Amino acid sequence: MRRIALSMFVALAACQAARADFLRWSAESEADPFSGGKKVSVDYMSSVRSGVFMLCDSTEDGLKIRVIPGYAYVTDLDDIKPNMEFAIDGKRLIGREGKTLSVGDNLAAAEVVLKGEDAATFIVAFGNAKSQVAIRDGISDAPHLLKASGSTLSGKKLAECYNAQPE
């Protein structure tokens, strides 16, 4: 009986570890030996097929935000210029026109690059988020309502990368 209980505990612990980066913001930083800069990627995985990615490169201008709703890309999306909107803790911040694309295993995505004051405003608000990060991607029927868990540390890494970009 003890063996069964122990094996169930180990299996449960392994499942929890595998879920560790779902439904929370996480960030990775790495040095790019080719550009001499630093790349930061922030993600929030809603499922194995859907999520939000924020990409910053200290040698380039802007913050790229990519939303993957989880359904297959179809060529009908080519003509759509999605209006992407961002709200943090219930306050609408920014709305900008983006583009559609296919990522990974032919998944649809909407992407926008925020620059200047828009990027700075978003990064500060994201890093200070208390409860929710909401994104309307312009290609889904409902907004992505995401928890703020992990946004403080992720926002700090984005800010470091963005502040290192050339002016």
MDAnalysis code that builds the backbone (N, CA, C; Angstrom):
import MDAnalysis as mda
import numpy as np

u = mda.Universe.empty(501, n_residues=167, atom_resindex=np.repeat(np.arange(167), 3), trajectory=True)
u.add_TopologyAttr("name", ["N", "CA", "C"] * 167)
u.add_TopologyAttr("resid", np.arange(1, 168))
u.add_TopologyAttr("resname", ["MET", "ARG", "ARG", "ILE", "ALA", "LEU", "SER", "MET", "PHE", "VAL", "ALA", "LEU", "ALA", "ALA", "CYS", "GLN", "ALA", "ALA", "ARG", "ALA", "ASP", "PHE", "LEU", "ARG", "TRP", "SER", "ALA", "GLU", "SER", "GLU", "ALA", "ASP", "PRO", "PHE", "SER", "GLY", "GLY", "LYS", "LYS", "VAL", "SER", "VAL", "ASP", "TYR", "MET", "SER", "SER", "VAL", "ARG", "SER", "GLY", "VAL", "PHE", "MET", "LEU", "CYS", "ASP", "SER", "THR", "GLU", "ASP", "GLY", "LEU", "LYS", "ILE", "ARG", "VAL", "ILE", "PRO", "GLY", "TYR", "ALA", "TYR", "VAL", "THR", "ASP", "LEU", "ASP", "ASP", "ILE", "LYS", "PRO", "ASN", "MET", "GLU", "PHE", "ALA", "ILE", "ASP", "GLY", "LYS", "ARG", "LEU", "ILE", "GLY", "ARG", "GLU", "GLY", "LYS", "THR", "LEU", "SER", "VAL", "GLY", "ASP", "ASN", "LEU", "ALA", "ALA", "ALA", "GLU", "VAL", "VAL", "LEU", "LYS", "GLY", "GLU", "ASP", "ALA", "ALA", "THR", "PHE", "ILE", "VAL", "ALA", "PHE", "GLY", "ASN", "ALA", "LYS", "SER", "GLN", "VAL", "ALA", "ILE", "ARG", "ASP", "GLY", "ILE", "SER", "ASP", "ALA", "PRO", "HIS", "LEU", "LEU", "LYS", "ALA", "SER", "GLY", "SER", "THR", "LEU", "SER", "GLY", "LYS", "LYS", "LEU", "ALA", "GLU", "CYS", "TYR", "ASN", "ALA", "GLN", "PRO", "GLU"])
u.atoms.positions = np.array([
    [0.817, -1.188, 0.000],
    [0.000, 0.000, 0.000],
    [0.865, 1.259, 0.000],
    [1.971, 1.221, 0.759],
    [2.867, 2.383, 0.794],
    [3.468, 2.636, -0.582],
    [3.787, 1.571, -1.309],
    [4.358, 1.725, -2.655],
    [3.368, 2.394, -3.598],
    [2.113, 2.002, -3.496],
    [1.091, 2.605, -4.350],
    [0.942, 4.080, -4.020],
    [0.881, 4.405, -2.749],
    [0.756, 5.805, -2.337],
    [1.965, 6.619, -2.788],
    [3.156, 6.051, -2.633],
    [4.374, 6.747, -3.052],
    [4.398, 6.949, -4.557],
    [4.032, 5.926, -5.322],
    [4.046, 6.062, -6.778],
    [3.001, 7.077, -7.241],
    [1.850, 7.139, -6.567],
    [0.844, 8.136, -6.919],
    [1.346, 9.544, -6.603],
    [2.028, 9.707, -5.483],
    [2.593, 11.009, -5.116],
    [3.621, 11.455, -6.149],
    [4.505, 10.548, -6.571],
    [5.532, 10.870, -7.569],
    [4.873, 11.248, -8.891],
    [3.853, 10.495, -9.298],
    [3.154, 10.796, -10.550],
    [2.469, 12.159, -10.483],
    [1.838, 12.465, -9.366],
    [1.180, 13.752, -9.186],
    [2.194, 14.893, -9.211],
    [3.320, 14.710, -8.552],
    [4.365, 15.737, -8.546],
    [4.906, 15.962, -9.949],
    [5.074, 14.909, -10.717],
    [5.579, 15.039, -12.091],
    [4.579, 15.796, -12.956],
    [3.298, 15.526, -12.778],
    [2.272, 16.233, -13.547],
    [2.265, 17.717, -13.203],
    [2.404, 18.053, -11.943],
    [2.437, 19.456, -11.536],
    [3.655, 20.161, -12.103],
    [4.800, 19.501, -12.128],
    [6.006, 20.112, -12.690],
    [5.831, 20.374, -14.176],
    [5.157, 19.464, -14.866],
    [4.950, 19.646, -16.299],
    [4.014, 20.824, -16.583],
    [3.118, 21.149, -15.672],
    [2.180, 22.252, -15.821],
    [2.729, 23.576, -15.323],
    [3.944, 23.594, -14.829],
    [4.479, 24.747, -14.112],
    [4.383, 26.059, -14.891],
    [4.590, 26.048, -16.212],
    [4.572, 27.295, -16.959],
    [3.290, 27.511, -17.749],
    [2.226, 26.787, -17.428],
    [0.938, 27.049, -18.033],
    [0.182, 28.025, -17.146],
    [-0.588, 28.908, -17.799],
    [-1.450, 29.870, -17.117],
    [-0.694, 30.818, -16.195],
    [0.539, 31.153, -16.590],
    [1.331, 32.158, -15.878],
    [2.382, 32.691, -16.850],
    [2.823, 33.898, -16.601],
    [3.850, 34.512, -17.436],
    [5.219, 33.986, -17.025],
    [6.038, 33.677, -18.012],
    [7.420, 33.275, -17.736],
    [8.321, 33.957, -18.759],
    [9.570, 34.150, -18.383],
    [10.509, 34.872, -19.251],
    [11.829, 34.133, -19.342],
    [12.430, 34.225, -20.508],
    [13.767, 33.681, -20.729],
    [14.617, 34.759, -21.391],
    [15.869, 34.861, -20.962],
    [16.822, 35.804, -21.554],
    [18.010, 35.020, -22.053],
    [18.545, 35.448, -23.181],
    [19.773, 34.820, -23.655],
    [20.574, 35.810, -24.487],
    [21.880, 35.670, -24.395],
    [22.787, 36.511, -25.171],
    [22.829, 35.984, -26.601],
    [22.845, 36.898, -27.565],
    [22.946, 36.526, -28.976],
    [24.378, 36.765, -29.419],
    [25.147, 35.702, -29.671],
    [26.554, 35.879, -30.023],
    [26.758, 36.524, -31.396],
    [25.742, 36.526, -32.230],
    [25.883, 37.099, -33.568],
    [25.675, 38.606, -33.577],
    [24.716, 39.086, -32.804],
    [24.448, 40.524, -32.774],
    [25.132, 41.210, -31.598],
    [25.540, 40.410, -30.605],
    [26.120, 40.990, -29.400],
    [25.060, 41.527, -28.452],
    [23.808, 41.319, -28.798],
    [22.709, 41.812, -27.975],
    [22.122, 40.733, -27.087],
    [20.984, 41.077, -26.522],
    [20.280, 40.171, -25.622],
    [18.858, 40.008, -26.137],
    [18.365, 38.782, -26.112],
    [16.997, 38.503, -26.528],
    [16.206, 38.039, -25.319],
    [15.005, 38.572, -25.193],
    [14.106, 38.195, -24.110],
    [12.811, 37.708, -24.743],
    [12.350, 36.550, -24.298],
    [11.046, 36.060, -24.731],
    [10.196, 35.802, -23.494],
    [8.988, 36.327, -23.535],
    [8.023, 36.176, -22.450],
    [6.845, 35.415, -23.027],
    [6.347, 34.434, -22.288],
    [5.200, 33.698, -22.805],
    [4.195, 33.380, -21.717],
    [2.971, 33.158, -22.179],
    [1.859, 32.715, -21.341],
    [1.167, 31.636, -22.148],
    [1.318, 30.401, -21.736],
    [0.732, 29.279, -22.462],
    [-0.641, 28.956, -21.875],
    [-1.679, 29.083, -22.693],
    [-3.036, 28.734, -22.281],
    [-3.292, 27.246, -22.484],
    [-2.638, 26.679, -23.501],
    [-2.712, 25.252, -23.799],
    [-1.464, 24.900, -24.606],
    [-1.353, 23.664, -25.046],
    [-0.187, 23.296, -25.849],
    [-0.252, 23.915, -27.239],
    [-1.426, 24.445, -27.647],
    [-1.580, 25.049, -28.967],
    [-1.875, 26.544, -28.931],
    [-2.041, 27.127, -27.748],
    [-2.412, 28.542, -27.704],
    [-1.653, 29.281, -26.613],
    [-1.438, 30.574, -26.879],
    [-0.745, 31.390, -25.896],
    [-0.378, 32.752, -26.450],
    [0.378, 33.484, -25.654],
    [0.846, 34.822, -26.015],
    [2.355, 34.846, -25.855],
    [3.031, 35.448, -26.826],
    [4.488, 35.579, -26.785],
    [4.859, 37.036, -26.971],
    [5.793, 37.505, -26.153],
    [6.349, 38.855, -26.292],
    [7.832, 38.681, -26.546],
    [8.322, 39.303, -27.603],
    [9.703, 39.130, -28.008],
    [10.400, 40.478, -28.086],
    [11.541, 40.566, -27.414],
    [12.344, 41.790, -27.410],
    [13.773, 41.428, -27.775],
    [14.373, 42.219, -28.638],
    [15.776, 42.072, -29.013],
    [16.436, 43.426, -28.743],
    [17.473, 43.424, -27.918],
    [18.096, 44.699, -27.529],
    [18.773, 45.411, -28.695],
    [18.986, 44.723, -29.825],
    [19.630, 45.359, -30.975],
    [18.617, 45.870, -31.997],
    [17.324, 45.634, -31.754],
    [16.285, 46.072, -32.676],
    [15.362, 47.059, -31.982],
    [14.440, 47.625, -32.735],
    [13.516, 48.627, -32.197],
    [12.144, 48.005, -31.972],
    [11.620, 48.095, -30.751],
    [10.249, 47.709, -30.488],
    [10.076, 46.418, -29.714],
    [8.818, 46.148, -29.394],
    [8.400, 44.958, -28.675],
    [7.373, 44.240, -29.541],
    [7.685, 43.002, -29.914],
    [6.789, 42.206, -30.743],
    [5.876, 41.393, -29.824],
    [4.558, 41.483, -30.067],
    [3.589, 40.703, -29.305],
    [2.828, 39.829, -30.288],
    [2.868, 38.530, -30.030],
    [2.247, 37.545, -30.915],
    [1.228, 36.734, -30.112],
    [-0.002, 36.675, -30.609],
    [-1.068, 35.923, -29.957],
    [-1.427, 34.737, -30.857],
    [-1.434, 33.552, -30.262],
    [-1.763, 32.328, -30.993],
    [-3.032, 31.755, -30.361],
    [-4.194, 31.923, -31.032],
    [-5.446, 31.478, -30.439],
    [-5.625, 29.962, -30.380],
    [-4.895, 29.205, -31.190],
    [-4.961, 27.751, -31.085],
    [-5.670, 27.047, -32.219],
    [-6.116, 27.778, -33.235],
    [-6.757, 27.100, -34.358],
    [-5.876, 27.183, -35.599],
    [-6.194, 26.358, -36.589],
    [-5.375, 26.254, -37.799],
    [-5.456, 27.536, -38.632],
    [-4.341, 27.877, -39.240],
    [-4.258, 29.018, -40.142],
    [-4.920, 28.660, -41.465],
    [-5.710, 29.574, -41.992],
    [-6.300, 29.414, -43.319],
    [-5.955, 30.658, -44.126],
    [-5.866, 30.531, -45.441],
    [-5.446, 31.656, -46.285],
    [-6.428, 32.824, -46.238],
    [-7.668, 32.594, -45.793],
    [-8.629, 33.700, -45.646],
    [-8.110, 34.758, -44.678],
    [-7.227, 34.370, -43.764],
    [-6.668, 35.316, -42.793],
    [-5.659, 36.284, -43.431],
    [-5.164, 35.958, -44.639],
    [-4.172, 36.805, -45.306],
    [-4.640, 38.250, -45.475],
    [-5.924, 38.435, -45.725],
    [-6.459, 39.768, -46.006],
    [-6.865, 40.538, -44.755],
    [-6.775, 39.915, -43.597],
    [-7.205, 40.568, -42.354],
    [-6.050, 41.353, -41.738],
    [-6.328, 42.588, -41.392],
    [-5.396, 43.425, -40.630],
    [-6.014, 43.570, -39.241],
    [-5.658, 42.674, -38.314],
    [-6.343, 42.667, -37.019],
    [-6.051, 43.913, -36.182],
    [-7.094, 44.427, -35.555],
    [-6.921, 45.513, -34.601],
    [-6.673, 44.865, -33.247],
    [-5.450, 44.923, -32.781],
    [-5.082, 44.293, -31.521],
    [-5.188, 45.327, -30.408],
    [-5.847, 44.918, -29.315],
    [-6.052, 45.824, -28.187],
    [-5.535, 45.183, -26.913],
    [-5.026, 46.029, -26.013],
    [-4.429, 45.558, -24.766],
    [-5.024, 46.325, -23.589],
    [-5.393, 45.583, -22.543],
    [-5.907, 46.172, -21.311],
    [-5.250, 45.457, -20.140],
    [-4.905, 46.220, -19.125],
    [-4.278, 45.637, -17.941],
    [-5.051, 46.103, -16.710],
    [-5.421, 45.129, -15.896],
    [-6.212, 45.378, -14.684],
    [-7.450, 46.227, -14.982],
    [-8.113, 45.911, -16.090],
    [-9.367, 46.568, -16.444],
    [-9.231, 47.888, -17.167],
    [-8.014, 48.375, -17.388],
    [-7.812, 49.664, -18.055],
    [-7.279, 49.429, -19.470],
    [-8.044, 49.893, -20.468],
    [-7.600, 49.764, -21.860],
    [-6.407, 50.692, -22.077],
    [-5.332, 50.123, -22.631],
    [-4.107, 50.896, -22.831],
    [-3.888, 51.320, -24.273],
    [-3.861, 50.325, -25.161],
    [-3.398, 50.569, -26.522],
    [-4.213, 49.719, -27.489],
    [-4.445, 50.254, -28.661],
    [-5.009, 49.500, -29.768],
    [-4.203, 49.824, -31.015],
    [-3.698, 48.823, -31.690],
    [-2.890, 49.027, -32.897],
    [-3.202, 47.953, -33.929],
    [-3.049, 48.319, -35.198],
    [-3.244, 47.355, -36.277],
    [-2.048, 46.419, -36.349],
    [-2.333, 45.138, -36.479],
    [-1.281, 44.133, -36.576],
    [-1.338, 43.409, -37.902],
    [-0.806, 42.207, -37.918],
    [-0.842, 41.373, -39.120],
    [-1.122, 39.936, -38.695],
    [-1.553, 39.139, -39.662],
    [-1.789, 37.724, -39.404],
    [-0.645, 36.921, -40.005],
    [-0.404, 35.754, -39.420],
    [0.643, 34.875, -39.922],
    [0.395, 33.462, -39.435],
    [1.184, 32.553, -39.951],
    [1.129, 31.154, -39.546],
    [2.395, 30.844, -38.760],
    [2.242, 30.137, -37.650],
    [3.389, 29.757, -36.821],
    [3.317, 28.271, -36.494],
    [4.449, 27.718, -36.135],
    [4.495, 26.326, -35.695],
    [3.881, 25.382, -36.696],
    [3.019, 24.523, -36.220],
    [2.365, 23.514, -37.034],
    [1.110, 24.086, -37.692],
    [1.282, 25.152, -38.498],
    [0.216, 25.824, -39.221],
    [-0.865, 26.394, -38.304],
    [-0.432, 27.028, -37.214],
    [-1.379, 27.684, -36.316],
    [-1.525, 29.149, -36.695],
    [-2.739, 29.657, -36.614],
    [-2.997, 31.065, -36.889],
    [-2.418, 31.917, -35.766],
    [-1.958, 33.117, -36.126],
    [-1.430, 34.044, -35.133],
    [-1.710, 35.473, -35.577],
    [-1.833, 36.354, -34.604],
    [-1.930, 37.794, -34.845],
    [-0.724, 38.420, -34.164],
    [-0.106, 39.397, -34.831],
    [1.129, 39.974, -34.305],
    [1.144, 41.478, -34.509],
    [1.704, 42.167, -33.535],
    [1.887, 43.610, -33.625],
    [3.252, 43.943, -33.025],
    [3.859, 44.990, -33.535],
    [5.105, 45.497, -32.956],
    [4.803, 46.860, -32.356],
    [4.964, 46.951, -31.038],
    [4.776, 48.224, -30.349],
    [6.114, 48.938, -30.284],
    [6.103, 50.237, -30.562],
    [7.334, 51.027, -30.538],
    [7.117, 52.304, -29.741],
    [8.218, 52.925, -29.376],
    [8.179, 54.219, -28.719],
    [7.352, 54.240, -27.449],
    [6.502, 55.266, -27.351],
    [5.673, 55.461, -26.161],
    [4.705, 54.303, -25.929],
    [4.183, 53.712, -27.023],
    [3.274, 52.566, -26.879],
    [3.969, 51.407, -26.170],
    [5.177, 51.081, -26.611],
    [5.925, 49.974, -26.000],
    [6.253, 50.283, -24.550],
    [6.727, 51.483, -24.296],
    [7.092, 51.862, -22.924],
    [5.880, 51.813, -21.992],
    [4.750, 52.341, -22.439],
    [3.523, 52.328, -21.636],
    [3.089, 50.893, -21.344],
    [3.100, 50.048, -22.376],
    [2.679, 48.664, -22.198],
    [3.598, 47.936, -21.218],
    [4.904, 48.080, -21.373],
    [5.858, 47.351, -20.524],
    [5.713, 47.754, -19.058],
    [5.555, 49.041, -18.790],
    [5.383, 49.497, -17.402],
    [4.091, 48.928, -16.814],
    [2.989, 49.041, -17.555],
    [1.707, 48.529, -17.058],
    [1.755, 47.017, -16.879],
    [2.367, 46.310, -17.807],
    [2.478, 44.855, -17.722],
    [3.272, 44.448, -16.476],
    [4.379, 45.123, -16.233],
    [5.195, 44.814, -15.059],
    [4.509, 45.124, -13.740],
    [3.524, 46.033, -13.774],
    [2.785, 46.405, -12.565],
    [1.414, 45.733, -12.473],
    [1.109, 44.837, -13.385],
    [-0.209, 44.179, -13.402],
    [-0.460, 43.440, -12.092],
    [-1.649, 43.588, -11.569],
    [-2.018, 42.939, -10.302],
    [-2.923, 41.724, -10.500],
    [-3.827, 41.800, -11.475],
    [-4.778, 40.699, -11.599],
    [-4.958, 40.156, -13.009],
    [-4.947, 41.018, -14.027],
    [-5.299, 40.531, -15.353],
    [-4.586, 41.282, -16.470],
    [-4.208, 40.533, -17.493],
    [-3.709, 41.068, -18.753],
    [-4.699, 40.590, -19.810],
    [-5.401, 41.515, -20.451],
    [-6.412, 41.160, -21.443],
    [-5.947, 41.609, -22.820],
    [-6.134, 40.723, -23.801],
    [-5.707, 41.023, -25.164],
    [-6.821, 40.626, -26.122],
    [-7.214, 41.552, -26.967],
    [-8.128, 41.255, -28.071],
    [-7.238, 41.168, -29.306],
    [-7.177, 39.980, -29.910],
    [-6.227, 39.772, -31.009],
    [-6.766, 40.156, -32.385],
    [-8.059, 40.417, -32.511],
    [-8.619, 40.834, -33.792],
    [-8.951, 39.686, -34.732],
    [-8.638, 38.444, -34.363],
    [-8.978, 37.294, -35.205],
    [-9.752, 36.221, -34.445],
    [-9.958, 36.419, -33.163],
    [-10.710, 35.467, -32.346],
    [-12.057, 36.069, -31.983],
    [-12.989, 35.207, -31.579],
    [-14.318, 35.700, -31.233],
    [-14.417, 36.215, -29.805],
    [-13.376, 36.000, -28.999],
    [-13.387, 36.475, -27.611],
    [-11.978, 36.939, -27.227],
    [-11.879, 37.873, -26.296],
    [-10.549, 38.316, -25.868],
    [-9.859, 37.254, -25.014],
    [-8.557, 37.348, -24.941],
    [-7.753, 36.475, -24.085],
    [-7.657, 37.170, -22.732],
    [-8.230, 36.564, -21.707],
    [-8.242, 37.125, -20.355],
    [-7.269, 36.310, -19.521],
    [-6.085, 36.854, -19.317],
    [-4.976, 36.120, -18.725],
    [-4.664, 36.614, -17.321],
    [-4.268, 35.706, -16.469],
    [-3.870, 36.069, -15.111],
    [-2.571, 36.868, -15.161],
    [-2.340, 37.683, -14.159],
    [-1.124, 38.491, -14.089],
    [0.043, 37.732, -13.448],
    [-0.170, 36.521, -12.992],
    [0.881, 35.744, -12.313],
    [2.167, 35.690, -13.138],
    [3.252, 36.146, -12.551],
    [4.551, 36.139, -13.209],
    [4.857, 37.380, -14.027],
    [3.912, 38.315, -14.113],
    [4.127, 39.491, -14.965],
    [5.145, 40.469, -14.383],
    [5.319, 40.495, -13.074],
    [6.273, 41.438, -12.475],
    [7.701, 41.117, -12.918],
    [8.122, 39.892, -12.743],
    [9.476, 39.490, -13.151],
    [9.627, 39.536, -14.668],
    [8.611, 39.060, -15.390],
    [8.672, 39.086, -16.854],
    [8.737, 40.517, -17.370],
    [7.957, 41.416, -16.755],
    [7.981, 42.820, -17.149],
    [9.330, 43.465, -16.895],
    [9.980, 43.074, -15.805],
    [11.314, 43.611, -15.498],
    [12.313, 43.202, -16.576],
    [12.259, 41.950, -17.012],
    [13.174, 41.482, -18.061],
    [12.888, 42.172, -19.391],
    [11.599, 42.376, -19.705],
    [11.258, 43.105, -20.929],
    [11.771, 44.537, -20.867],
    [11.607, 45.184, -19.715],
    [12.055, 46.573, -19.555],
    [13.566, 46.682, -19.725],
    [14.315, 45.760, -19.154],
    [15.775, 45.778, -19.298],
    [16.169, 45.669, -20.768],
    [15.524, 44.764, -21.490],
    [15.826, 44.594, -22.908],
    [15.422, 45.829, -23.708],
    [14.200, 46.318, -23.476],
    [13.701, 47.464, -24.235],
    [14.540, 48.714, -23.970],
    [14.930, 48.928, -22.738],
    [15.740, 50.108, -22.398],
    [17.151, 50.038, -22.975],
    [17.601, 48.855, -23.348],
    [18.931, 48.696, -23.951],
    [18.891, 48.897, -25.475],
    [17.697, 49.027, -26.054],
    [17.589, 49.189, -27.511],
    [18.140, 50.530, -27.954],
    [18.662, 50.573, -29.198],
    [19.159, 51.858, -29.731],
    [18.015, 52.847, -29.874],
    [18.305, 54.106, -29.628],
    [17.245, 55.132, -29.714],
    [17.095, 55.668, -31.088],
])
